[in-house]
Amino acid sequence: MTRPDRRTCGAAVLLAAMTLGGKAGAQDAVPDRLAGQAPMEISASSAELTRDGNMRYSGDVVFTSRNLEVRGDTLVLERNTDDGVHVRISGQPAELTHTPPESESDRRPIEARAQRIAYHRGSGVVELEGAVALTRGTDRLRGEQLRYEIASQRITANGGSGGRVRITIDPETVEDLRE
């Protein structure tokens, strides 16, 4: 039976203490705009916590929060007091899956791949950059940059410098949404 090395155990204990310690007695200090947000869970092969509270994860990173999942090679989590938490994930490719909540009429999951994905938790916006490919049911979109507003499920795409956005819409999808 092998034992984990002290550094791994120490990092795990430190991260758990920082996460749990920040919750004890701090619930009254949570700004209204963050109330009701789901917890964030991150798993990876390794993690590093910096003095300013920012975190860096690497190796098969998985980030989840309610109905959003993002996978990649590296993740940097920055705490920003003005706009909550910013999460940057990179990979070859980084992948995102968002399943809209039960209350939405269109519950088709959105799946996307890109070289870089940034999630701005306070505003609920996801930005994808670099060889972006998105699918929603049988509809497809490709471009260099994409902005996804989670609450409204609004997607804005850009082809990049001199590039074009390519969208394929299944006619059956349009009919299904009318019903």
VMD Tcl script that draws the C-alpha trace (Angstrom):
set ca {
  {0.00 0.00 0.00}
  {1.50 3.37 -1.01}
  {1.04 6.50 1.02}
  {0.53 9.95 -0.54}
  {3.52 12.24 -0.09}
  {3.39 15.01 2.54}
  {3.21 17.79 -0.03}
  {0.04 16.34 -1.61}
  {-1.59 15.82 1.79}
  {-0.57 19.29 2.96}
  {-1.97 20.94 -0.18}
  {-5.25 19.05 0.17}
  {-5.60 20.03 3.85}
  {-4.70 23.66 3.12}
  {-7.21 23.90 0.27}
  {-9.94 22.29 2.36}
  {-9.22 24.63 5.28}
  {-9.24 27.71 3.04}
  {-12.51 26.67 1.40}
  {-14.29 25.62 4.61}
  {-12.76 28.36 6.72}
  {-14.11 31.02 4.40}
  {-17.65 29.71 4.81}
  {-17.81 29.67 8.59}
  {-19.46 32.89 9.73}
  {-19.11 34.50 6.30}
  {-22.56 33.67 4.96}
  {-23.97 36.99 6.18}
  {-21.26 38.80 4.20}
  {-22.22 37.21 0.85}
  {-23.27 39.96 -1.60}
  {-26.87 39.72 -2.93}
  {-25.63 39.12 -6.49}
  {-23.91 35.90 -5.35}
  {-26.72 34.58 -3.15}
  {-28.21 31.38 -4.51}
  {-25.21 30.49 -6.68}
  {-24.27 26.83 -6.69}
  {-21.01 25.69 -5.11}
  {-18.03 25.19 -7.39}
  {-16.20 21.88 -7.38}
  {-12.77 21.42 -8.94}
  {-10.74 18.24 -9.25}
  {-7.29 17.90 -10.80}
  {-4.01 16.03 -10.54}
  {-2.41 18.95 -8.68}
  {-3.40 22.25 -7.07}
  {-1.60 25.37 -5.87}
  {-3.06 28.12 -3.69}
  {-1.34 31.52 -3.79}
  {-1.13 34.05 -0.99}
  {-3.81 36.27 -2.59}
  {-6.32 33.38 -2.59}
  {-6.05 32.59 -6.29}
  {-5.73 28.96 -7.29}
  {-4.05 27.03 -10.10}
  {-4.98 23.46 -10.99}
  {-3.34 21.22 -13.57}
  {-3.71 17.75 -15.00}
  {-7.11 16.45 -16.11}
  {-9.02 19.36 -14.56}
  {-12.81 19.10 -14.06}
  {-14.80 22.17 -12.93}
  {-18.50 21.84 -12.08}
  {-21.11 24.26 -10.78}
  {-24.79 23.30 -10.87}
  {-25.49 22.46 -14.54}
  {-22.15 23.65 -15.97}
  {-19.13 21.38 -16.44}
  {-15.79 22.42 -17.94}
  {-12.78 20.12 -18.54}
  {-9.25 21.00 -19.54}
  {-5.53 20.69 -18.90}
  {-5.11 23.71 -16.61}
  {-7.43 25.97 -14.61}
  {-6.72 29.30 -12.94}
  {-9.32 30.58 -10.46}
  {-9.08 34.27 -9.56}
  {-11.08 35.89 -6.82}
  {-12.15 39.37 -7.88}
  {-14.15 41.32 -5.32}
  {-15.83 43.47 -7.99}
  {-17.25 40.64 -10.11}
  {-16.97 37.50 -8.01}
  {-14.85 34.67 -9.35}
  {-13.19 34.30 -12.75}
  {-12.22 30.84 -13.95}
  {-9.87 30.35 -16.93}
  {-9.47 26.86 -18.38}
  {-7.16 25.87 -21.21}
  {-6.67 22.59 -23.00}
  {-6.17 20.79 -26.26}
  {-9.10 21.26 -26.36}
  {-10.90 22.53 -23.26}
  {-14.52 21.30 -23.22}
  {-17.74 22.76 -21.82}
  {-21.17 21.21 -21.25}
  {-24.17 23.26 -20.07}
  {-27.56 21.66 -19.49}
  {-30.30 24.29 -19.10}
  {-32.44 24.00 -15.96}
  {-35.77 22.14 -15.88}
  {-37.67 25.45 -16.13}
  {-36.34 26.16 -19.65}
  {-38.42 25.18 -22.68}
  {-35.30 24.29 -24.70}
  {-33.36 21.79 -22.58}
  {-30.92 20.63 -25.25}
  {-27.42 20.65 -23.75}
  {-24.83 22.99 -25.17}
  {-21.47 21.32 -25.74}
  {-18.43 23.30 -26.84}
  {-14.69 22.91 -27.39}
  {-12.03 25.61 -27.58}
  {-8.39 26.21 -26.72}
  {-9.37 28.60 -23.91}
  {-12.58 28.98 -21.88}
  {-13.21 31.79 -19.38}
  {-16.15 31.71 -16.96}
  {-17.16 34.95 -15.24}
  {-19.28 33.70 -12.36}
  {-20.67 37.08 -11.27}
  {-22.12 37.90 -14.69}
  {-22.84 34.31 -15.75}
  {-20.90 34.73 -19.00}
  {-18.65 32.15 -20.64}
  {-16.13 33.23 -23.29}
  {-14.48 30.68 -25.59}
  {-11.50 31.43 -27.79}
  {-9.42 29.50 -30.32}
  {-10.89 26.95 -32.72}
  {-14.35 27.10 -31.11}
  {-16.85 24.36 -31.99}
  {-20.30 24.35 -30.39}
  {-23.22 21.94 -30.74}
  {-26.77 22.18 -29.44}
  {-28.75 19.14 -30.47}
  {-28.03 18.81 -34.18}
  {-27.22 22.51 -34.66}
  {-23.52 23.39 -34.99}
  {-21.43 26.56 -34.82}
  {-17.73 27.10 -35.55}
  {-15.64 30.23 -35.16}
  {-12.63 31.73 -33.37}
  {-14.45 33.47 -30.53}
  {-17.75 32.88 -28.80}
  {-19.61 34.52 -25.91}
  {-22.33 32.53 -24.13}
  {-24.67 34.22 -21.63}
  {-25.85 31.33 -19.50}
  {-29.09 32.80 -18.07}
  {-30.51 33.89 -21.44}
  {-28.70 31.16 -23.44}
  {-27.62 33.90 -25.85}
  {-24.67 33.05 -28.09}
  {-22.56 35.62 -29.93}
  {-19.82 34.39 -32.26}
  {-16.93 35.96 -34.17}
  {-14.77 34.51 -36.93}
  {-11.60 36.21 -35.70}
  {-9.20 38.17 -37.89}
  {-10.37 37.53 -41.43}
  {-12.20 34.35 -40.44}
  {-15.87 33.53 -40.66}
  {-18.47 32.02 -38.39}
  {-20.10 28.86 -39.75}
  {-23.50 27.78 -38.47}
  {-25.51 24.70 -39.44}
  {-29.15 24.71 -38.34}
  {-31.26 21.56 -38.56}
  {-34.71 22.45 -39.99}
  {-36.34 19.96 -37.60}
  {-34.93 21.91 -34.66}
  {-36.68 25.07 -35.81}
  {-39.98 23.17 -36.13}
  {-39.57 21.56 -32.70}
  {-39.09 24.97 -31.07}
  {-42.29 26.32 -32.64}
  {-44.42 23.58 -31.08}
}
mol new
graphics top color blue
foreach p $ca { graphics top sphere $p radius 0.5 }
foreach p [lrange $ca 0 end-1] q [lrange $ca 1 end] { graphics top cylinder $p $q radius 0.2 }
display resetview
